[in-house]
Amino acid sequence: MKNRLRYLAGIAAALALLCGSTPRALAAQAASGIAVLVADQSAPGAMPSSGQITLNGVVGLLAAESGLNLTVHAYPWRRAQLMAKNGEGLLYGAAETPERAAAFTFTKPLYMVNQWLVTPAQHHIDFRRWEDLRGKVISIGAGGHFGPEFEEHRDKTFTVQDNTATISGRFKMLNMGRVDALLIDSFRSAPQLEQRLNCLYGDIGAWAVMAKPVSAEAVTISVAKTSPLHALVPQLNDAIDRLNKTRGFHKYLDRRAAAPGC
């Protein structure tokens, strides 16, 4: 009952905000579903991945707490970013860069993720500092950007490959030696992630996750500054504050990380 009342109150607040400054069709978006745009790295026709299920759970928590009707929609990352910039939804998990900061407002952090280097099990990279990646080719998701230090060294200390759309395709490239490592962000620890990747992609090869993360970064939701959806940022931030106070996100992610299987 509490969540139902919060949901109805959230819809009413969202409609009030949107009706004040937008066409009627856009106000209806709050009731019919506000798109949360996420990166789709699955092969066409594949079943939802464990990562997708986890992300749906996080967005579900935020929807219940905020009272907003948030619905997850997965697209190739470049397309998702363009759609968000055009005001077609909220963008989930985009790293804050100067270019994005000019176009988007970022919510408060939902939780933190580490950015892990993944290599073939027999070809570790002893990563301790950026110089250890000199001359390496690092695979990232198509259209991906990471923190300031990574971007500073990108295409200077190391080369980035970001032309492969699916995560399985990236592992195949790694197995063939076309790249030296993958960069994957995850809320899991290195041992947890290594176990999961070997479970999911063990048919391609054997994998190792380096002990030291490249960096850590906050997961946020970004909203185009020119979009009517921008009016929802305070409502989202209030819900994020409450969930972080109760450790709602963290408890859920801890359960997912400890779950058996892939």
Disulfide bonds with the S-S distance in Angstrom:
Cys199-Cys262 1.65
